[in-house]
Amino acid sequence: MSSGLKILELTFDELRKVLHARYGKGIYHARAVYREVFQNGIQDLKNTADFSNSRNFARVITSDLEINAGELIETKKENGTTKFITRLQDGHEIESVVIPMATHNTICVSSQVGCRFGCKFCQTGQMGFSRNLTTEEIIGQVYSAKFKLNLTARNVVFMGMGEPFDNFDNVIQAVRVLNDQRGFNVALRYITISTVGEISAIQKLASLGMKRLRLSISLNASNDHVRARIMPSQRISSMRNLQHALIDYSFSEKETFFITYILIQNINDTFEDAIELAEYVKPIPSKINIIPYNPRSASPFESPSEEKVLQFCNWLAECGVFVRKRNPKGQDVMAACGQLGKIKES
Ligand code: SF4
């Protein structure tokens, strides 16, 4: 039998079918294989108790299993936060972050190498786009954190490199694998996809009925004019259409959104911006996270003062909007999707 059983891409049910079709094995072996890989990080099944009566199969499945989580080439720790860089099989590098919260860890994963949206405030956006990650490469980040760095995360957020909905199918399959109770067992309410909010992807997600999967919308503007200035991609839809899509989604999924708003000095920080933003979000069941801009390398923008950030939050709160100020450092290092990534030296 040829090798190439990429188990990190499979839900338990999918593995069960593959084991049956390939080897004629049933649910007992499927359970054992899935548990050893996802819960114990064991790839060599030859000496495990579940296979004491089927050593031959253990040898075959061990040689057929492929786990390509990539090579961990760098790990940096700062104030309890761990950022790690993975080199993929084709040499591309991606970044992930494990952030300690009060009661659990959150892992921020990448979904693409680079990003084609080119948002002006975003580090990843300056890298250009190389390619989508496979489901295996997305799950590999959680696998590496758990079994190579000993960092188990309760929450998974797609806020690393890339626009997750631009890699819709692989990201959604990764969500299914993460959510599988026999594997990593991450509840949907603990998985957040951060997106610029492509309408067609929001509608497609609604049709999948993944109730309780969290969406965080990287909005960053109170009107299309400002949004186009800092998020110039032609693929960014109008804010009015986005608003309608979010309202429709919230009706069908009964979900509350996070709206992220990176506050940038002299770009989107006026009283008029706050009033317009409050009006915009009122019909959307949502909570706004205000994140003071943290300048990327060679940034054309500057951070707002602490006073300005608090003032902007107060203006929103006075309009009756649920608003929180998030600190861009430490545990709130994740801002919008894609604050990670290295820009190639020219
Ligand atoms: S903010 Fe998100 S969509 Fe925009 S460039 Fe960065 S990763 Fe891409």
Boltz pocket constraint, residues with backbone or C-beta under 6 A from the ligand:
constraints:
  - pocket:
      binder: B
      contacts: [[A, 114], [A, 115], [A, 116], [A, 117], [A, 118], [A, 119], [A, 122], [A, 123], [A, 124], [A, 125], [A, 126], [A, 160], [A, 161], [A, 162], [A, 163], [A, 196], [A, 218], [A, 336], [A, 337], [A, 338], [A, 339]]
      max_distance: 6.0
